[in-house]
Amino acid sequence: MARSLVLRALLLLPIAFLAVFLLVPLGLMVAVSFWQRAGLFIRPAFVLSAYATFLDSVRFAILERSLLVSLEATVLSLLVAYPIAYFLAFKAPPRTTRVVLLLFTVPFLVNYIIRTFAWTYLLGRHGPVNALLAAAGIIDHPLDWLLYSDLAVLIGLVTSYMPFMIFPIWLSLAGIERPLIHASWLLGAPPGRTFLKVTLPLSLPGVFAAAIFGFVGSFGESAVPVIMGGVGYQLMGNTITSTMDVLNYPLAAAMSTVVVLAMAMLLFSWYIAFDMRSFLGKILDWRA
């Protein structure tokens, strides 16, 4: 009896933490989105003026742009992350895999804003990239569109969130039962067909989880658009920030609520589409 009470108490601790520090702030955000702005202050109400302003203004176009940019960044990140994760799961020795995964965590020891500013130097008119292209005779004058452009924002988003995406894909690939792949080979399937019919479908839970990590991060990013895209470049993250700077909290809360709902839909779709056990596999069993 005492053991059961202790276990329930331990279970209630993370639930209480989640409720206090996540659900309560989210609830307050949703409530404020229905409040009314009165000069420099806001007052409790139940009006849809903030949502109407959001849908009828240029901010809705920014939402569409943010969705497109986030989707592009997620697809590019997957195209880079999947081959790396595949190599680590199937080709690299376990010790090499541990070292490489550790190296992917090293950049996160540096503030991501500093990492983003480093890209402005690399892609600038007098940066190493332009200098290398000029030295190779590819260009005659510096390329201005390398920085403060859609390309620069994509580079910033991909390099910021692609390392996060490698881990869930690797987890999913490393958990695939090797006899399933061997059976495909014994039945005469070539490597390409084995990958498309066996490996890729079994790794989809990790791919989808990685896509969520990349899309959520890119969709809510506020620093990269300003630093890499310039002051006039707007995505949802820095749009919400600028709205709060002018003390329009109901509008900022309404936009944040829309973003959270989009993220919740992605998470719910992953929950109903994949079994958690198929994602984790046997990852706890390090291969010798």
N, C-alpha and C positions, 0 to 999 in steps of 0.2 A: 504493500500500500504506500509506504513512504517513498519507495523507489519510483513508483508511478507518479506521485506528486512532484518529485524532483524532475523527472523527465518532462512533465507537462510545464513546469515552471521554466525549464531551459528552452522549451519550444515557444513559450509566450514571450520570452525576451526579444528574439529577432522580430516577432510579429509586432510587438509594442514599438520597437525601434522604427520599423517600417511605417507604422501608422503615424507616429509622432513626427518623424523627419521627412516623410515623403507624401503620405496621403493627406495629412492636414495642410501642408503648404499648397498641394495641388488643389484641394478643395477651396482654399482661400483665393487662389488664383482664378478659379472658375467663378467664384462669387463676385470678385472684383470686376470681372469682365462684364457683368450685368449692372454694375453701379453707374452712376451718372457723374459727369465732370461738372464742377461748379467753380469756374475761375481757376485758381491755383489749387483748389481742393477737390475732393471727391466725396460723394454722399451715397449712403446705401439706397439702392433702388432695384427695380427689376425691369430694365429697359434693354432693348436690342440695338441701341444707337451705336455702340462700339462695333458690333458685328456689321451693322449697315455701313458704317464709315469704312470699315476694312474691305468689304466686298465691292463698294462703289468707287474706291479710290485706286490710285496707281499701286497701292500696296498689294492688291490682289494679283496684279501682273508680276510683282516681285515674287509672290508665292509661286506662281507658275514657273517663273525663271529659276527659282530655288529648287523646285522639283526636278527640272530638266538638268541643271548643273549637278545636283546631287546624284541623279541617275547616271549621268556621264562619268562622274568621278567614281561611283561605285563599280560600274562596268570595267573601267580602266584598271581599278585596283584589283578586281577579281582576275583580270587577265594577267596581272603581274603576280598576284599572291598565289594563285593555284599552282602554276609550275614550280614555284619555290617550295610550297608545302608538299607537293607530290615528290619532288626530289628528296626532301628531308624524310618523308615517310617511307619511301621504297628504295631509294638508292644510297643515301648517306648512312655511314655507320652510326650507331646510337650515340657514341661520344661526340662525333662531329655534329649530330643533330642538336645535342644539348648546348654545345658551344655556339652554334649559329642562332638558336632561339634566344640564348642569353644576349648575343650581340644585338639582336633586334630590339631588346629592351633598353639598351644603353642610351639611345637618343632621348628616351623619356626622362632621363636624369637631368636634362637641360630643359628649361622652360620653353614651351612650344612657340611662344611669341619670338623668343630669341632665334629659334630654329627658322622661323618664317622670315625674320629679317635677314638671315644669312642668305636666303634665296634671292632677296632683292639685290644683294651684292653680286651673286653669281650670274643673275640674268640681266643686270644693268648694262647700260651702254658701254661702260668701261670695265665690265666684269670679265671673268675668265671665259665664259661661254662665247661672248662676242669676240674676245681676243683670240680664242682658239679657232673660230670659224674664219676670222680674217687671216690668221697665220697659215691656215690651210688653203687659202685662196678661194674659199667658197663665197665669201661676201666681200664687197668693196667698201661698205660703210656699216656702222653698227645697226642692228635690228632693234627698232624701238618696240615692236610688238611682242618681244620676249617678256616684257614686264608691263604691269598695269594693263592687263588684257584678260580675256577669257582663258587663254592658254596658261597664263601665269597662275590664275586662280585654280585651274584644274591641277597644275603641278603641285601647288600648295596643299590642296585637299588630298590628293593621292599620297603624297609623301607623309602627310600627317596621320592618315587613318589606314593606309595599306598594311603597316606592320600589325595593327590590331586584327586584321582579317586573316593573316597567315595562321595564327594560333588555332582558331576554330576549324579551319579547313584541315590543318595538320592533325588535329584531334580526331576528326572524322575519318581521314584517310588511314591514320595509324590504327584505328579500331576495326578496320575491315579484316575479316577472316581471310588469311592467305589461301586456305584450301579452296575457297570459292574462285579465286583467280586461277589457281593451278588447275582446277576442274575445267575451266573454260579453255585453257591451253590444251589439256588432254583431249578435249572434244574437237579440237582442230580450229578453234577460233584464232585469227591473227591478233597481234597485240592491239591494233587500233580498234578492232571490234570488241575485244575484251574490255578495253577502257570505256567505250561508249555504252556497252550493255551491262557491265558489272561494276567497274570502279566508279565511274561518274555517278550512276544512280545511287550507289551506296554512300557516296560522299555528299549528296545533296543537302542533308541536314546541316553539315558544317558550312557548305557554300551559302545556304540561306541565312545561317547565323552570321556569317561574315558579311553578307550583304546588308543585314540589319545594322551591324556595327558601323559599316562604312556610310550607309545612307543616313542613319540617325546623326552621326557625327558631322557629316557634310551639311546636312539640312539645318542644323542648329549652329553652325560655325559663324562666329562674328569677327574674329581677328583676321583670318586669312583674306576675306574679301576686301577689307580696308587696306591691309599691308600689300597684298599682291595685286589687287585690282584697282587700287587708287581710291581717293576720297569719294568719288561719285559712284563707285560700284556698290550695288545694294543687293544683298541676299536677306533672307528672313532673319538671320541671327543679328546682324548689325542694324537692320531696320527696327527690330524690337528694342534694341539698345538705344537707338536714336529717339524712338518714341518715348522711352522712359526719361531721356534727358530733358524733354520738354514737359515732363510731369503729366503726360497723358496715360495714366496707369490703366484706366479701363480699356483703352485701345490696345495697349501693350499686352494686357491680360487676355484679351480676346484673340489676338494673334498667337499668343503662346498656347492658348487652349486648342486652337486649330492644329498647331504643330504637334502638341501632345497627343491629340486624337489620331493624327496620321501615324505617329509612332506606335500608339497602342494597337492600331489595326494591324500593323506589320508584326508586332510581337504576338498578337492573338492568332494571326494566320500561321505563324511558325509553330505555335503551341498546338493547334488543331491538326497541322499537316504532318508533324514529325513526332516520333516517339523519342523521348529524351535518352533512352537506352541506346537507340541507334546512333545518337550523336556521340555519346561518351564511349561506347564500345568497350574495349579492354585497355583503355589508355593508362590505367593504373598499373598495368603489367608491363614494365619496361622490358623490351626485348634485349636479350643478351647478345 
